Amino acid sequence: MYTVNGWKAVQDNPPPRKAVIIAAPHTSNWDFIYYFGLLNQLKIKSYWIGKNTLFKWPWGGMMLRLGGVPVDRSKSNNMVDAMVAEFNKRDDFLLTIPPEGTRGSVKQWRTGFYYIALKAKVPLIIGMMDYAKKTGGLGPSFMPSGDYKADMQRLSDFYHSVTPKYPGKAMKDIVTTDLNPQVKEVKTGE
């Protein structure tokens, strides 16, 4: 479906062995389908986090083969630490996270993707699906600095050039001053 619909994969640089790929803007279920097409075209194996109910029969095996990492959302687990542990136990781990957390309109990105990269000491890769250009792929990458607002401004600058499937659902400004204390702890704890 990816190539039949005229999409083309783009990539700034080959990804490192470990990184967090930011999947934004995420406004449609088509993002998921086209994303797998571009990963296939770029010959990249990426993983994604999904609620554990997606991994039950009859679809469980397929979800795992597609790179799903099941998580139990009914328990108050620390998702950041769980994913940092995954990074620590694997030699190769490209984890794709949509910071909107949903395909609907949101006022603010979830910030777990940032904390995971910061604590695991892996780069963030700007991933995107541009419906105006029919391109998807991996843009620039950078190490999170611990200065959350500055890093979010960097991401915002890039994503303003990307057209999602439903622009009205996309965040207008991903820069926020609502800093989670965990970022400060990680930054000063190094």
Backbone as CSV, one residue per row, in Angstrom:
resi,resn,N_x,N_y,N_z,CA_x,CA_y,CA_z,C_x,C_y,C_z
1,MET,0.826,-1.194,0.000,0.000,0.000,0.000,0.867,1.254,0.000
2,TYR,1.997,1.154,0.648,2.916,2.289,0.753,3.404,2.734,-0.625
3,THR,3.938,1.812,-1.399,4.475,2.175,-2.715,3.368,2.382,-3.746
4,VAL,2.300,1.615,-3.656,1.191,1.767,-4.599,0.599,3.174,-4.511
5,ASN,0.563,3.747,-3.319,0.015,5.079,-3.119,1.039,6.189,-3.367
6,GLY,2.204,5.828,-3.901,3.171,6.826,-4.332,4.073,7.411,-3.272
7,TRP,4.214,6.730,-2.149,5.068,7.230,-1.079,6.535,6.929,-1.354
8,LYS,7.388,7.763,-0.819,8.833,7.578,-0.955,9.479,7.749,0.413
9,ALA,10.420,6.856,0.716,11.132,6.925,1.988,12.329,7.863,1.866
10,VAL,12.516,8.667,2.892,13.658,9.575,2.959,14.390,9.343,4.280
11,GLN,15.686,9.620,4.256,16.487,9.379,5.451,17.695,10.309,5.433
12,ASP,17.881,11.082,6.514,19.038,11.975,6.602,20.342,11.185,6.698
13,ASN,20.381,10.243,7.633,21.569,9.418,7.874,21.108,8.036,8.297
14,PRO,21.958,7.030,8.094,21.590,5.718,8.645,21.438,5.838,10.160
15,PRO,20.436,5.187,10.735,20.247,5.312,12.187,21.335,4.581,12.953
16,PRO,21.600,5.030,14.182,22.526,4.287,15.041,21.877,2.973,15.465
17,ARG,22.596,2.169,16.204,22.057,0.877,16.642,20.961,1.038,17.698
18,LYS,21.027,2.130,18.457,20.027,2.401,19.484,19.594,3.854,19.390
19,ALA,18.290,4.085,19.426,17.747,5.445,19.390,16.257,5.392,19.652
20,VAL,15.696,6.553,19.980,14.254,6.728,20.050,13.842,7.494,18.801
21,ILE,12.944,6.907,18.024,12.417,7.562,16.829,11.095,8.227,17.211
22,ILE,11.000,9.520,16.965,9.788,10.274,17.270,8.844,10.139,16.077
23,ALA,7.682,9.569,16.300,6.702,9.372,15.230,5.659,10.481,15.318
24,ALA,5.895,11.552,14.584,4.981,12.696,14.625,4.947,13.354,13.249
25,PRO,3.951,14.090,12.964,2.672,14.118,13.667,1.900,12.824,13.429
26,HIS,1.116,12.433,14.406,0.362,11.172,14.330,-1.121,11.505,14.400
27,THR,-1.753,11.646,13.227,-3.158,12.071,13.179,-4.081,11.050,12.528
28,SER,-3.529,9.906,12.083,-4.336,8.950,11.332,-3.802,7.532,11.527
29,ASN,-4.702,6.541,11.407,-4.257,5.139,11.420,-3.379,4.838,10.215
30,TRP,-3.507,5.610,9.144,-2.669,5.401,7.962,-1.193,5.627,8.274
31,ASP,-0.900,6.468,9.260,0.498,6.708,9.644,1.184,5.383,9.965
32,PHE,0.493,4.534,10.700,1.026,3.246,11.135,1.325,2.352,9.924
33,ILE,0.405,2.297,8.998,0.562,1.452,7.812,1.699,1.956,6.929
34,TYR,1.696,3.260,6.651,2.752,3.825,5.810,4.118,3.757,6.491
35,TYR,4.129,3.889,7.814,5.391,3.811,8.554,6.062,2.454,8.357
36,PHE,5.283,1.385,8.376,5.865,0.057,8.147,6.392,-0.066,6.724
37,GLY,5.731,0.572,5.782,6.226,0.588,4.408,7.560,1.284,4.299
38,LEU,7.692,2.426,4.938,8.961,3.151,4.841,10.079,2.416,5.572
39,LEU,9.770,1.793,6.713,10.798,1.007,7.406,11.284,-0.133,6.525
40,ASN,10.352,-0.784,5.842,10.711,-1.863,4.943,11.595,-1.346,3.809
41,GLN,11.224,-0.212,3.233,12.006,0.352,2.142,13.402,0.775,2.607
42,LEU,13.506,1.286,3.832,14.801,1.705,4.369,15.576,0.535,4.989
43,LYS,14.954,-0.629,5.055,15.558,-1.827,5.645,15.961,-1.599,7.110
44,ILE,15.003,-1.061,7.859,15.202,-0.750,9.275,14.236,-1.582,10.110
45,LYS,14.750,-2.163,11.187,13.909,-2.872,12.153,13.684,-1.938,13.331
46,SER,12.420,-1.589,13.561,12.075,-0.716,14.672,11.046,-1.402,15.553
47,TYR,11.032,-0.995,16.791,10.090,-1.531,17.774,9.144,-0.420,18.206
48,TRP,8.012,-0.802,18.756,7.036,0.146,19.236,6.365,-0.422,20.476
49,ILE,5.832,0.454,21.298,5.177,0.072,22.545,3.675,-0.032,22.295
50,GLY,3.077,-1.119,22.772,1.633,-1.287,22.622,1.027,-1.885,23.881
51,LYS,-0.229,-1.559,24.117,-0.881,-2.134,25.292,-0.953,-3.652,25.129
52,ASN,-0.769,-4.359,26.218,-0.641,-5.818,26.178,-1.852,-6.519,25.575
53,THR,-3.007,-5.873,25.578,-4.193,-6.508,25.003,-4.067,-6.676,23.484
54,LEU,-3.204,-5.887,22.839,-2.979,-6.043,21.398,-2.223,-7.330,21.067
55,PHE,-1.610,-7.932,22.068,-0.719,-9.067,21.839,-1.372,-10.408,22.179
56,LYS,-2.698,-10.408,22.256,-3.427,-11.650,22.518,-3.831,-12.287,21.197
57,TRP,-4.204,-13.554,21.265,-4.662,-14.283,20.087,-5.875,-13.594,19.504
58,PRO,-6.042,-13.474,18.251,-5.278,-14.099,17.177,-4.151,-13.212,16.605
59,TRP,-4.025,-11.975,17.091,-3.083,-11.036,16.475,-1.740,-10.935,17.192
60,GLY,-1.597,-11.552,18.350,-0.393,-11.406,19.166,0.913,-11.713,18.461
61,GLY,0.969,-12.848,17.778,2.199,-13.234,17.076,2.584,-12.227,16.004
62,MET,1.575,-11.762,15.264,1.844,-10.773,14.225,2.355,-9.465,14.833
63,MET,1.757,-9.034,15.937,2.182,-7.786,16.584,3.634,-7.876,17.053
64,LEU,4.017,-9.020,17.583,5.409,-9.208,18.010,6.352,-9.181,16.809
65,ARG,5.960,-9.839,15.719,6.797,-9.837,14.511,6.921,-8.440,13.912
66,LEU,5.899,-7.609,14.104,5.946,-6.238,13.613,6.758,-5.319,14.538
67,GLY,7.320,-5.887,15.612,8.187,-5.103,16.498,7.521,-4.590,17.752
68,GLY,6.343,-5.098,18.063,5.639,-4.635,19.256,6.306,-5.081,20.545
69,VAL,6.327,-4.193,21.511,6.803,-4.479,22.863,5.589,-4.270,23.771
70,PRO,5.011,-5.372,24.303,3.788,-5.227,25.097,4.044,-4.606,26.469
71,VAL,3.113,-3.746,26.893,3.173,-3.156,28.235,1.801,-3.272,28.876
72,ASP,1.793,-3.472,30.179,0.548,-3.590,30.934,0.180,-2.206,31.461
73,ARG,-0.818,-1.575,30.840,-1.217,-0.224,31.231,-2.116,-0.226,32.465
74,SER,-2.586,-1.406,32.897,-3.469,-1.450,34.060,-2.695,-1.294,35.360
75,LYS,-1.395,-1.501,35.310,-0.545,-1.343,36.492,0.192,-0.019,36.381
76,SER,0.529,0.546,37.523,1.250,1.819,37.497,2.759,1.552,37.399
77,ASN,3.147,1.041,36.245,4.561,0.769,36.003,5.257,2.049,35.572
78,ASN,6.547,2.121,35.804,7.311,3.249,35.322,7.763,2.924,33.907
79,MET,7.042,3.445,32.920,7.310,3.154,31.510,8.721,3.586,31.106
80,VAL,9.157,4.730,31.607,10.484,5.225,31.244,11.538,4.221,31.678
81,ASP,11.506,3.813,32.934,12.519,2.865,33.425,12.419,1.513,32.725
82,ALA,11.200,1.076,32.417,11.029,-0.199,31.708,11.673,-0.145,30.329
83,MET,11.497,0.960,29.622,12.087,1.073,28.284,13.594,1.303,28.347
84,VAL,14.074,2.001,29.363,15.533,2.152,29.552,16.147,0.764,29.788
85,ALA,15.461,-0.073,30.557,15.939,-1.445,30.785,15.997,-2.222,29.474
86,GLU,14.995,-2.014,28.583,15.031,-2.665,27.265,16.262,-2.212,26.477
87,PHE,16.558,-0.928,26.512,17.755,-0.423,25.825,19.014,-1.054,26.393
88,ASN,19.059,-1.199,27.714,20.254,-1.746,28.358,20.471,-3.228,28.065
89,LYS,19.414,-3.981,27.807,19.586,-5.419,27.589,19.710,-5.809,26.112
90,ARG,19.573,-4.842,25.203,19.652,-5.146,23.773,20.842,-4.455,23.125
91,ASP,21.412,-5.111,22.123,22.495,-4.498,21.347,21.953,-3.548,20.290
92,ASP,20.793,-3.872,19.742,20.151,-3.059,18.711,18.715,-2.797,19.146
93,PHE,18.345,-1.526,19.238,16.992,-1.210,19.677,16.614,0.186,19.203
94,LEU,15.836,0.236,18.144,15.265,1.484,17.658,13.811,1.478,18.090
95,LEU,13.458,2.343,19.022,12.118,2.375,19.605,11.359,3.564,19.048
96,THR,10.254,3.308,18.372,9.428,4.354,17.789,8.292,4.710,18.744
97,ILE,8.164,6.010,19.038,7.125,6.472,19.962,6.406,7.679,19.367
98,PRO,5.072,7.615,19.268,4.310,8.811,18.881,4.017,9.650,20.131
99,PRO,4.649,10.824,20.280,4.473,11.594,21.509,3.066,12.128,21.731
100,GLU,2.241,12.187,20.688,0.858,12.608,20.914,0.100,11.556,21.716
101,GLY,0.515,10.292,21.602,-0.127,9.227,22.353,-1.485,8.822,21.815
102,THR,-1.982,9.524,20.809,-3.292,9.244,20.223,-3.338,9.864,18.837
103,ARG,-4.337,9.450,18.050,-4.509,10.061,16.734,-5.399,11.281,16.802
104,GLY,-6.033,11.500,17.945,-6.909,12.659,18.108,-6.121,13.913,18.449
105,SER,-6.825,15.023,18.545,-6.192,16.295,18.897,-5.716,16.252,20.349
106,VAL,-4.534,16.787,20.585,-3.990,16.876,21.941,-3.471,18.290,22.174
107,LYS,-3.434,18.691,23.433,-2.938,20.017,23.779,-1.434,19.994,24.041
108,GLN,-0.925,18.818,24.369,0.481,18.724,24.747,1.001,17.320,24.444
109,TRP,2.219,17.235,23.976,2.845,15.933,23.754,3.103,15.256,25.088
110,ARG,2.975,13.944,25.090,3.471,13.162,26.222,4.987,13.216,26.148
111,THR,5.644,13.177,27.254,7.089,13.426,27.260,7.944,12.192,27.540
112,GLY,7.320,11.026,27.663,8.070,9.810,27.950,9.177,9.536,26.944
113,PHE,8.929,9.803,25.660,9.946,9.575,24.638,11.239,10.331,24.969
114,TYR,11.090,11.550,25.474,12.244,12.384,25.799,13.007,11.808,26.996
115,TYR,12.265,11.448,28.041,12.895,10.896,29.237,13.597,9.573,28.958
116,ILE,12.977,8.750,28.122,13.592,7.465,27.762,14.932,7.711,27.086
117,ALA,14.966,8.574,26.082,16.218,8.861,25.371,17.256,9.467,26.311
118,LEU,16.827,10.385,27.163,17.752,11.046,28.088,18.362,10.049,29.068
119,LYS,17.531,9.212,29.686,18.029,8.246,30.673,18.808,7.100,30.030
120,ALA,18.415,6.687,28.828,19.120,5.597,28.151,20.379,6.103,27.442
121,LYS,20.526,7.437,27.381,21.670,8.061,26.710,21.757,7.651,25.241
122,VAL,20.600,7.761,24.574,20.512,7.463,23.143,19.948,8.689,22.422
123,PRO,20.241,8.829,21.137,19.726,9.989,20.410,18.241,9.889,20.099
124,LEU,17.672,11.057,19.848,16.321,11.173,19.323,16.443,11.321,17.815
125,ILE,15.643,10.565,17.069,15.599,10.704,15.611,14.236,11.264,15.246
126,ILE,14.226,12.307,14.441,12.970,12.907,14.007,12.381,12.047,12.896
127,GLY,11.285,11.367,13.213,10.567,10.581,12.227,9.356,11.359,11.763
128,MET,8.928,11.139,10.532,7.787,11.900,10.043,7.107,11.220,8.870
129,MET,5.840,11.613,8.690,5.046,11.236,7.526,4.501,12.542,6.974
130,ASP,4.976,12.956,5.806,4.544,14.225,5.203,3.568,13.918,4.077
131,TYR,2.290,14.143,4.322,1.248,13.790,3.359,1.239,14.721,2.156
132,ALA,1.717,15.941,2.294,1.763,16.862,1.149,2.812,16.409,0.140
133,LYS,3.948,15.926,0.632,5.045,15.507,-0.246,5.030,14.008,-0.516
134,LYS,4.167,13.273,0.239,4.132,11.803,0.166,5.510,11.211,0.431
135,THR,6.158,11.746,1.465,7.439,11.216,1.915,7.326,10.895,3.394
136,GLY,8.020,9.886,3.786,8.082,9.519,5.186,9.461,9.004,5.470
137,GLY,9.867,9.133,6.705,11.184,8.605,7.004,11.805,9.212,8.223
138,LEU,13.129,9.233,8.165,13.919,9.663,9.307,14.676,10.935,8.961
139,GLY,14.391,11.974,9.722,15.069,13.247,9.551,16.296,13.315,10.436
140,PRO,16.648,14.504,10.855,17.846,14.687,11.684,17.732,13.976,13.026
141,SER,18.867,13.737,13.642,18.905,13.151,14.980,19.790,14.018,15.866
142,PHE,19.540,13.921,17.164,20.377,14.647,18.126,20.242,14.020,19.498
143,MET,21.267,14.236,20.316,21.227,13.760,21.695,20.409,14.765,22.508
144,PRO,19.480,14.285,23.341,18.753,15.220,24.188,19.733,15.866,25.176
145,SER,19.611,17.161,25.335,20.574,17.911,26.149,20.217,17.948,27.626
146,GLY,18.955,17.666,27.944,18.487,17.862,29.310,17.783,19.204,29.455
147,ASP,17.967,20.085,28.489,17.232,21.351,28.440,15.979,21.080,27.609
148,TYR,14.947,20.640,28.292,13.725,20.171,27.644,13.138,21.212,26.696
149,LYS,13.007,22.434,27.172,12.372,23.468,26.352,13.182,23.737,25.081
150,ALA,14.499,23.806,25.172,15.334,24.046,23.988,15.232,22.882,23.008
151,ASP,15.229,21.659,23.524,15.125,20.492,22.647,13.758,20.429,21.972
152,MET,12.702,20.791,22.703,11.365,20.800,22.103,11.263,21.891,21.027
153,GLN,11.949,23.004,21.236,11.942,24.056,20.213,12.598,23.546,18.935
154,ARG,13.665,22.793,19.088,14.354,22.204,17.930,13.405,21.287,17.154
155,LEU,12.657,20.462,17.880,11.696,19.563,17.238,10.564,20.351,16.588
156,SER,10.067,21.348,17.288,8.979,22.161,16.766,9.375,22.830,15.454
157,ASP,10.587,23.352,15.395,11.067,23.998,14.169,11.011,23.044,12.982
158,PHE,11.392,21.782,13.208,11.369,20.802,12.126,9.935,20.422,11.743
159,TYR,9.120,20.107,12.741,7.785,19.586,12.458,6.848,20.612,11.829
160,HIS,7.155,21.886,11.926,6.319,22.883,11.251,6.424,22.782,9.730
161,SER,7.431,22.047,9.236,7.575,21.883,7.786,6.924,20.597,7.283
162,VAL,6.271,19.842,8.162,5.669,18.551,7.825,4.146,18.677,7.831
163,THR,3.501,18.133,6.790,2.036,18.184,6.701,1.454,16.816,7.077
164,PRO,0.710,16.750,8.200,0.064,15.485,8.575,-1.177,15.219,7.732
165,LYS,-1.717,14.021,7.831,-2.938,13.680,7.096,-4.077,14.614,7.495
166,TYR,-4.217,14.868,8.785,-5.261,15.763,9.285,-4.606,16.921,10.040
167,PRO,-4.237,17.984,9.347,-3.535,19.099,9.979,-4.258,19.701,11.182
168,GLY,-5.571,19.682,11.188,-6.328,20.236,12.314,-6.128,19.478,13.613
169,LYS,-5.690,18.225,13.525,-5.457,17.419,14.718,-4.030,17.543,15.247
170,ALA,-3.155,18.130,14.456,-1.742,18.215,14.843,-1.520,19.339,15.853
171,MET,-0.525,19.156,16.671,-0.140,20.186,17.636,0.384,21.406,16.893
172,LYS,-0.029,22.565,17.326,0.468,23.797,16.716,1.821,24.192,17.299
173,ASP,1.997,23.925,18.603,3.233,24.309,19.276,3.589,23.217,20.271
174,ILE,4.656,22.495,20.001,5.033,21.397,20.900,5.907,21.872,22.047
175,VAL,6.325,23.131,22.026,7.138,23.666,23.109,6.216,23.958,24.276
176,THR,6.575,23.448,25.421,5.767,23.649,26.618,6.671,23.989,27.784
177,THR,6.163,24.715,28.725,6.947,25.042,29.914,6.632,24.087,31.058
178,ASP,5.704,23.159,30.845,5.362,22.183,31.880,6.428,21.104,31.929
179,LEU,7.498,21.370,32.656,8.590,20.403,32.746,8.308,19.412,33.850
180,ASN,8.459,18.169,33.545,8.334,17.131,34.547,9.604,17.141,35.378
181,PRO,9.521,17.062,36.712,10.717,17.081,37.549,11.700,15.965,37.211
182,GLN,11.212,14.893,36.580,12.092,13.778,36.245,13.212,14.238,35.305
183,VAL,12.934,15.167,34.408,13.967,15.655,33.501,15.070,16.321,34.298
184,LYS,14.683,17.141,35.291,15.684,17.812,36.114,16.507,16.795,36.881
185,GLU,15.842,15.751,37.417,16.559,14.722,38.170,17.551,13.996,37.297
186,VAL,17.141,13.655,36.095,18.040,12.940,35.186,19.215,13.830,34.830
187,LYS,18.944,15.089,34.542,19.991,16.029,34.117,21.007,16.219,35.244
188,THR,20.530,16.482,36.455,21.456,16.759,37.542,22.047,15.484,38.122
189,GLY,21.412,14.352,37.900,21.904,13.089,38.433,23.021,12.468,37.628
190,GLU,23.394,13.050,36.504,24.422,12.454,35.662,25.818,12.753,36.199
